[in-house]
């Protein structure tokens, strides 16, 4: 036994993934996610979409949970019509990850949402999203970067107290904030870049950017510490 906490990370479900001679349906995740968990001192376990009724049982076996980035959240999940620039729905993933989030909140399991994961956390608590945001994904398929400034006194500010430039790739953002959530970082243009619940609700943080694409371990290390 290593004593490292077990951190579950949600995954994609893709119909036409290719590797070697194969082209098959695959549950997959960019390797940067489990590597970041490992570098931060945790053990990574991948969580492909499953029966939502099993979410609580899955979370019960974990010490911490990461909801990874990925496709746009279906706007029907927050009662909105579809903007033409919104991507196709990922119904199985939306259903599974919303169930995981609610199970983690109910169980008090430390939870980190990354990009889509932060947006889904907001939706799970009754919030809504801006379906298209200019200037935050400059080149298709290429991560950019911009500075984010922490809100003093927040959980995030306790982890990263200074303004930092973070790896970004998103075209959606938080609009109406979900029940109980508070903003804990902003971009220069005012976009909410981090959300969290008060400390009495457990360790719950969402970040709009992609820490797995950078060298700063502090956010993931804080999750791993909370899960230990």
Secondary structure as GFF3:
##gff-version 3
##sequence-region A 1 228
A	DSSP	beta_strand	6	10	.	.	.	ID=ss1
A	DSSP	beta_strand	12	19	.	.	.	ID=ss2
A	DSSP	beta_strand	22	28	.	.	.	ID=ss3
A	DSSP	alpha_helix	31	39	.	.	.	ID=ss4
A	DSSP	beta_strand	43	47	.	.	.	ID=ss5
A	DSSP	three_ten_helix	52	54	.	.	.	ID=ss6
A	DSSP	alpha_helix	55	60	.	.	.	ID=ss7
A	DSSP	beta_strand	64	67	.	.	.	ID=ss8
A	DSSP	three_ten_helix	75	78	.	.	.	ID=ss9
A	DSSP	alpha_helix	91	107	.	.	.	ID=ss10
A	DSSP	beta_strand	110	114	.	.	.	ID=ss11
A	DSSP	alpha_helix	116	124	.	.	.	ID=ss12
A	DSSP	beta_strand	129	130	.	.	.	ID=ss13
A	DSSP	beta_strand	144	150	.	.	.	ID=ss14
A	DSSP	alpha_helix	155	159	.	.	.	ID=ss15
A	DSSP	beta_strand	164	168	.	.	.	ID=ss16
A	DSSP	beta_strand	173	174	.	.	.	ID=ss17
A	DSSP	beta_strand	181	187	.	.	.	ID=ss18
A	DSSP	beta_strand	192	197	.	.	.	ID=ss19
A	DSSP	three_ten_helix	199	201	.	.	.	ID=ss20
A	DSSP	beta_strand	204	207	.	.	.	ID=ss21
A	DSSP	three_ten_helix	211	213	.	.	.	ID=ss22
A	DSSP	alpha_helix	218	227	.	.	.	ID=ss23
###
